[in-house]
């Protein structure tokens, strides 16, 4: 059996004469050419529709940033705390809570917590994420290695926040990996400064684990932090202060240098401890890079070296969210001798 196809309908050999036509045999049809043509047509239509949808979804971003047609979208993301997610440049505090102060316990410490971030009025943002922290005594009572990790975050914002941050996704909600900090702290021996002036030195770096740059969630660039802590302890209360220097990359070949400072006070009564801390970062450019906040924490010490705590962080300046955290910290291992 064969089929006659007029020249005007022929897609394979349109140069053949009209009188000739084209005859397709059963063997020709069984070769699968029709299937290949059909698949190619479907693929072309799918790609065309996908490109049209992508152009439509980015149309709002092009209008919002007044795109010039050639500048990379990454140059429109402002890598400063005021224009990023709440976990983007969150500096790690001592493992175990604000009550820890400056002393290195010489023990293993672990911490598991949950955070809720809510946007500062009038901006609407909601972010939730777990927190996993670990402190390992490298030299008991003298040096420790700390890991501060927020594995994942789930977030949503309104379109006002989306456009303020120049985010690219039209639907302002998603989930993505969050940040990882690695810290190293040393206790300065008392023989250098005396027993009344304890001093702790620390340095750390932020990895590029945090993703979601297209939605202005994280910098997707490394950061480095150097700090010095000192303070005094009394029978019922203690105070401590921190000074430091933070560097984070804003783009390839560009960085922001910031001074950091903090002041904390702690009081205790039986198993209960109350702590408060004010902390700030003063960036070089003064363009959303000078966040200040106030933290308050209540904790309860259990009989098994565990501690439950509840913390609230109030954003004062250049921060997108207020933050609540509930967590449990545990200490295990023998207590080390005092540092000579």
C-alpha positions, -999 to 999 in steps of 0.1 A, spaced: 0 0 0 12 35 -8 0 70 -3 0 99 -28 9 133 -14 5 164 -36 35 188 -39 17 216 -20 14 193 10 49 178 8 72 188 37 101 165 27 107 171 -11 89 203 -22 112 205 -52 96 175 -70 73 183 -99 36 183 -94 31 154 -118 56 133 -99 41 138 -64 57 118 -37 49 82 -28 56 70 7 58 33 12 50 13 44 87 9 50 92 47 49 64 53 75 77 25 97 111 43 99 99 65 127 103 98 108 68 109 117 74 103 154 107 123 153 90 152 135 61 151 160 85 151 190 105 179 175 74 200 170 63 194 206 97 203 219 98 235 199 64 245 212 74 237 248 106 257 246 88 286 230 61 286 257 88 283 285 107 313 271 75 333 269 66 325 305 101 334 317 100 367 299 65 374 314 77 365 350 107 388 348 88 416 333 81 431 367 118 429 377 128 447 345 104 475 353 113 476 390 151 480 385 148 499 351 171 473 336 195 487 309 194 454 289 230 442 296 240 447 333 240 414 352 210 410 376 235 402 404 247 438 403 212 449 413 212 429 445 224 451 474 244 429 497 237 447 530 217 435 560 188 459 554 182 445 519 188 407 526 171 380 546 175 379 584 201 351 583 224 366 557 250 383 580 238 371 614 270 371 636 274 339 657 272 343 695 288 320 720 274 285 719 248 279 747 232 313 749 239 349 759 247 338 795 279 321 783 298 355 783 335 352 775 347 321 794 357 289 776 343 261 797 366 234 784 336 211 777 318 200 746 287 220 740 258 215 717 227 236 709 195 229 690 171 258 685 142 271 663 140 307 650 110 327 638 116 360 620 89 386 614 93 417 593 97 451 609 65 471 603 54 481 577 72 454 558 59 419 558 82 390 560 81 356 577 111 333 580 115 301 600 147 281 603 164 256 627 197 263 644 225 238 651 256 249 670 285 229 683 316 239 704 346 215 706 374 221 731 406 219 712 427 228 742 405 225 774 400 260 788 422 276 763 409 271 728 377 259 711 363 253 677 327 263 670 303 256 642 272 277 638 248 264 612 213 272 600 207 243 576 176 256 559 151 284 559 115 287 547 104 323 539 78 345 524 75 383 518 51 407 503 57 424 470 68 456 486 98 438 502 104 419 470 107 451 450 127 469 477 153 441 475 152 439 437 144 402 440 139 384 407 112 359 415 77 371 409 62 348 436 80 360 469 81 327 488 104 297 487 130 278 508 167 275 505 199 265 524 210 290 550 244 301 564 273 283 580 299 300 603 331 284 616 347 301 646 379 296 666 383 312 701 413 314 724 415 323 761 444 346 768 464 332 797 459 351 830 496 356 834 496 382 807 468 404 819 461 392 854 432 372 868 408 401 869 409 409 832 398 378 813 403 382 775 391 360 747 402 363 711 382 349 682 381 347 645 358 330 620 345 329 585 312 325 568 310 300 540 289 304 508 264 277 520 236 303 520 218 304 487 189 323 472 208 354 459 182 359 432 157 365 459 181 386 481 182 360 508 220 356 512 252 372 499 265 340 483 299 354 492 323 347 520 328 368 551 354 371 579 351 382 615 377 390 641 367 398 677 380 405 712 359 399 744 364 409 780 343 413 811 339 407 848 320 382 868 305 387 903 285 363 926 251 372 912 257 390 880 283 396 852 290 419 823 310 415 791 318 436 760 330 427 725 348 446 698 355 433 664 360 437 627 337 422 600 346 419 563 322 406 537 324 405 499 297 424 481 308 415 445 338 401 426 366 425 436 345 445 461 340 442 499 325 460 529 345 466 561 326 470 593 333 476 630 313 455 654 306 460 691 284 445 718 277 449 755 260 423 776 247 419 812 237 387 830 221 380 863 211 347 879 190 334 907 190 297 914 185 278 881 172 309 863 193 333 843 184 366 826 206 382 801 204 412 778 227 424 750 229 452 726 250 446 694 257 466 663 276 466 630 288 498 615 295 493 577 317 515 556 291 526 530 262 535 553 238 521 528 218 496 548 249 481 564 247 495 599 223 472 618 217 475 655 196 452 677 187 444 713 185 409 726 169 396 758 170 360 770 156 339 799 171 304 805 165 276 830 193 253 841 183 216 845 198 190 867 215 172 838 237 200 825 211 211 800 196 245 796 163 256 780 161 292 769 138 317 752 152 347 733 138 378 716 158 400 693 144 435 686 156 452 654 166 488 661 181 499 627 189 484 593 175 450 601 145 435 582 130 414 611 124 409 647 134 374 659 122 349 684 143 318 693 135 288 716 163 263 722 180 237 743 218 237 750 237 208 766 272 205 781 291 173 785 326 163 795 348 169 824 354 205 835 389 216 828 412 232 853 415 270 854 437 287 829 471 295 845 
